[in-house]
Amino acid sequence: MPTNSFVFYRSFSDVLKKFSPEDFKTTIIALTDYALDDKETKLSGAPETAMMFMKPLMDNNRIKRSNGRKGGKRSGEARRSKMKQKEASESNSEKLRNNGNEDEEISCDSNEPPDEETSSKHKSKELTLQERKPVNDMERVEKAYLQNWDTLYSQNKVKTPDPVINWGQTRSLLKTHLITRSPEIIIQAINDGMKDKFVMSGGYALGTILAAPVLNRLINAASDPPDGANNKKTLSGLESTF
């Protein structure tokens, strides 16, 4: 359904600013056509890959906005029902936190993942994630990424000492991936991303690595035999991009 606005995430900028002028223009046009008019554009190469990870995020935001509009000012009964749903959601979130798989809806540019209620008993507030032991699988993945960033910065392969991340967005992606994959597999993909041209062209952004098509490609590439070029599993349409 057509709309007059949409959310543009920092991870989008991290990828697009590394594109050539032609790919940048192509991707921006496709992005706005999809976000504002729900219009699909046939793409290839880097623009196609970028849209494959941008579209799910825009779809999720569109659903949230739609649900928000539907929940406007209604009758007292509707508001009470919404409050009950919110309480149930908060209760479920607490259970997830206790299991170490929380999904925090946080939009921020902090360079350190937000503190978790369950981790306060296990860590000092003064310690960063790089300095302390992770308390769950999500933090294990995040710590691996931050350690890799430190390495890349020491090699002058990234420009800033700390990454700028929307932790709410990346944790939402991580939670989904951890349902079907072990943290070890995801960490290996994050490590392999340090040598991946497309990932590095976007500034080694965690959101880019966790985008489903990129993560799948990194995982599949790591599982291929060294001499199995003919049998290599790749995503259709991405071979020439990477």
C-alpha positions as CSV (number, residue, x, y, z in Angstrom):
1,M,0.0,0.0,0.0
2,P,1.4,3.4,-1.0
3,T,2.8,5.6,1.9
4,N,4.4,9.0,2.2
5,S,7.3,8.0,4.5
6,F,9.5,5.1,5.6
7,V,12.3,4.4,8.0
8,F,15.9,4.5,6.6
9,Y,18.3,2.5,8.8
10,R,21.9,3.4,9.4
11,S,22.9,0.0,8.1
12,F,21.4,1.0,4.7
13,S,23.7,4.0,4.6
14,D,26.7,1.8,5.7
15,V,26.2,-0.3,2.6
16,L,25.1,2.4,0.1
17,K,27.9,4.8,0.8
18,K,30.4,2.2,-0.5
19,F,28.6,1.7,-3.8
20,S,29.6,3.2,-7.1
21,P,27.5,6.3,-8.2
22,E,25.6,4.1,-10.6
23,D,24.8,1.3,-8.2
24,F,24.0,3.9,-5.5
25,K,21.4,5.6,-7.8
26,T,19.9,2.3,-8.9
27,T,19.5,1.1,-5.3
28,I,18.1,4.3,-4.0
29,I,15.4,4.4,-6.7
30,A,14.5,0.8,-6.1
31,L,14.5,1.3,-2.4
32,T,12.1,4.3,-2.5
33,D,9.9,2.7,-5.1
34,Y,9.5,-0.3,-2.9
35,A,9.1,1.6,0.4
36,L,6.7,4.3,-0.9
37,D,4.8,2.5,-3.6
38,D,5.4,-1.2,-2.9
39,K,6.9,-1.4,-6.4
40,E,9.3,-4.3,-7.1
41,T,12.3,-3.5,-9.4
42,K,14.2,-6.1,-11.2
43,L,17.9,-5.8,-10.2
44,S,21.2,-7.5,-10.4
45,G,24.6,-7.4,-8.8
46,A,25.2,-5.2,-5.7
47,P,21.8,-3.4,-5.9
48,E,20.0,-6.7,-5.9
49,T,21.9,-8.0,-2.9
50,A,21.4,-4.7,-1.0
51,M,17.6,-4.9,-1.6
52,M,17.5,-8.5,-0.4
53,F,18.6,-7.4,3.0
54,M,16.8,-4.1,3.1
55,K,13.3,-5.3,2.1
56,P,12.7,-7.6,5.1
57,L,13.5,-4.7,7.5
58,M,11.2,-2.4,5.6
59,D,8.5,-5.0,5.6
60,N,8.8,-5.5,9.4
61,N,8.6,-1.7,10.0
62,R,5.6,-1.5,7.7
63,I,3.8,-4.1,9.7
64,K,4.6,-2.3,13.0
65,R,3.3,1.0,11.6
66,S,0.2,-0.7,10.3
67,N,-0.5,-2.3,13.6
68,G,0.0,1.0,15.3
69,R,-2.5,2.7,13.1
70,K,-5.0,-0.1,13.7
71,G,-4.6,0.3,17.4
72,G,-5.4,4.1,17.5
73,K,-7.9,5.5,19.9
74,R,-10.7,3.0,20.2
75,S,-13.3,2.1,22.8
76,G,-12.3,1.5,26.4
77,E,-12.7,-2.3,25.9
78,A,-10.2,-2.2,23.0
79,R,-7.7,-0.2,25.0
80,R,-8.0,-2.7,27.9
81,S,-7.5,-5.5,25.5
82,K,-4.4,-3.8,24.1
83,M,-3.1,-3.3,27.7
84,K,-3.5,-7.0,28.4
85,Q,-1.6,-7.9,25.2
86,K,1.2,-5.5,26.3
87,E,1.4,-7.1,29.7
88,A,1.5,-10.6,28.1
89,S,4.3,-9.4,25.8
90,E,6.3,-8.0,28.6
91,S,5.9,-11.3,30.5
92,N,7.1,-13.2,27.5
93,S,10.0,-10.8,27.1
94,E,11.0,-11.5,30.7
95,K,10.9,-15.2,30.0
96,L,13.1,-14.7,27.0
97,R,15.6,-12.7,28.9
98,N,15.8,-15.4,31.5
99,N,16.7,-17.8,28.7
100,G,19.3,-15.4,27.3
101,N,17.5,-14.8,24.0
102,E,15.9,-11.4,24.4
103,D,14.9,-9.2,21.5
104,E,15.2,-5.6,22.6
105,E,13.5,-3.1,20.4
106,I,16.1,-0.4,20.8
107,S,17.0,2.2,18.2
108,C,20.3,3.7,19.2
109,D,23.8,4.5,17.9
110,S,25.6,3.2,21.0
111,N,28.9,1.3,20.3
112,E,28.2,-1.1,23.1
113,P,25.2,-3.5,23.2
114,P,22.6,-2.4,25.8
115,D,22.8,-3.8,29.3
116,E,20.6,-6.8,30.0
117,E,18.7,-7.2,33.2
118,T,19.8,-10.8,33.6
119,S,23.5,-10.0,33.1
120,S,23.7,-7.4,36.0
121,K,24.5,-10.2,38.5
122,H,27.3,-11.5,36.3
123,K,29.2,-8.4,35.3
124,S,30.4,-5.0,36.4
125,K,28.9,-2.0,34.9
126,E,32.4,-0.7,34.1
127,L,33.3,-3.6,31.9
128,T,32.5,-3.6,28.2
129,L,31.5,-6.7,26.3
130,Q,35.0,-7.1,24.9
131,E,36.3,-7.2,28.5
132,R,33.9,-9.5,30.1
133,K,32.5,-13.0,29.5
134,P,29.3,-13.2,27.4
135,V,26.2,-14.3,29.3
136,N,24.3,-15.8,26.4
137,D,24.6,-16.9,22.8
138,M,23.6,-13.5,21.5
139,E,26.4,-11.8,23.4
140,R,28.9,-14.5,22.2
141,V,28.1,-13.5,18.6
142,E,28.2,-9.7,19.4
143,K,31.6,-10.1,21.2
144,A,33.1,-11.9,18.2
145,Y,32.0,-9.1,15.9
146,L,33.4,-6.4,18.2
147,Q,36.7,-8.2,18.6
148,N,36.9,-8.5,14.8
149,W,36.2,-4.8,14.5
150,D,39.1,-4.0,16.8
151,T,41.4,-6.1,14.6
152,L,40.2,-4.4,11.4
153,Y,40.6,-1.0,13.0
154,S,44.2,-1.8,14.0
155,Q,44.8,-2.8,10.4
156,N,43.2,0.5,9.1
157,K,40.5,-1.5,7.3
158,V,37.7,0.4,9.1
159,K,37.6,4.1,9.8
160,T,36.3,4.4,13.4
161,P,37.5,2.8,16.6
162,D,34.0,1.5,17.4
163,P,31.2,0.4,15.1
164,V,27.9,2.4,15.0
165,I,25.1,-0.1,15.3
166,N,21.4,-0.2,15.8
167,W,21.5,-3.0,18.4
168,G,17.7,-3.4,18.4
169,Q,17.8,-4.2,14.6
170,T,20.8,-6.6,14.7
171,R,19.5,-8.4,17.8
172,S,16.2,-9.0,16.0
173,L,18.0,-10.6,13.1
174,L,20.3,-12.5,15.5
175,K,17.3,-13.9,17.4
176,T,15.8,-15.3,14.2
177,H,19.1,-16.9,13.1
178,L,19.8,-18.5,16.5
179,I,16.6,-20.4,16.2
180,T,18.0,-22.6,13.4
181,R,21.7,-22.1,13.7
182,S,24.3,-22.5,16.4
183,P,26.3,-19.4,17.6
184,E,29.5,-21.1,16.4
185,I,28.2,-21.2,12.8
186,I,27.2,-17.6,12.9
187,I,30.5,-16.5,14.5
188,Q,32.4,-18.4,11.8
189,A,30.4,-16.4,9.2
190,I,31.2,-13.2,11.0
191,N,34.9,-14.1,10.9
192,D,34.7,-15.0,7.2
193,G,33.1,-11.6,6.6
194,M,36.5,-10.0,7.3
195,K,37.7,-11.4,4.0
196,D,34.5,-10.9,2.0
197,K,34.7,-8.1,-0.5
198,F,31.0,-7.2,-0.3
199,V,30.9,-7.2,3.5
200,M,34.1,-5.1,3.7
201,S,32.9,-2.7,1.0
202,G,30.0,-1.8,3.3
203,G,32.3,-1.1,6.2
204,Y,32.0,-4.5,7.9
205,A,28.5,-3.7,9.2
206,L,26.9,-6.3,11.4
207,G,23.5,-5.7,9.9
208,T,24.9,-6.5,6.5
209,I,26.5,-9.8,7.7
210,L,23.3,-10.9,9.4
211,A,21.1,-10.2,6.3
212,A,19.8,-13.6,5.3
213,P,21.2,-13.8,1.8
214,V,24.7,-12.6,2.9
215,L,24.8,-14.9,6.0
216,N,23.6,-17.9,4.0
217,R,26.3,-17.3,1.4
218,L,29.1,-17.0,4.0
219,I,27.9,-20.2,5.8
220,N,27.6,-22.1,2.5
221,A,31.0,-21.0,1.3
222,A,32.6,-22.1,4.6
223,S,31.1,-25.6,4.3
224,D,32.3,-26.2,0.7
225,P,35.3,-28.4,0.0
226,P,38.4,-26.4,-1.0
227,D,38.4,-28.0,-4.5
228,G,34.7,-28.2,-4.9
229,A,34.3,-25.1,-7.1
230,N,31.9,-27.0,-9.5
231,N,29.7,-28.0,-6.6
232,K,29.8,-24.7,-4.7
233,K,26.4,-23.6,-3.3
234,T,25.7,-20.0,-4.0
235,L,22.7,-17.8,-4.0
236,S,21.2,-17.3,-7.5
237,G,22.3,-14.1,-9.0
238,L,25.0,-13.3,-6.5
239,E,28.0,-15.1,-8.0
240,S,29.2,-12.2,-10.0
241,T,28.7,-9.7,-7.2
242,F,31.2,-11.4,-4.9
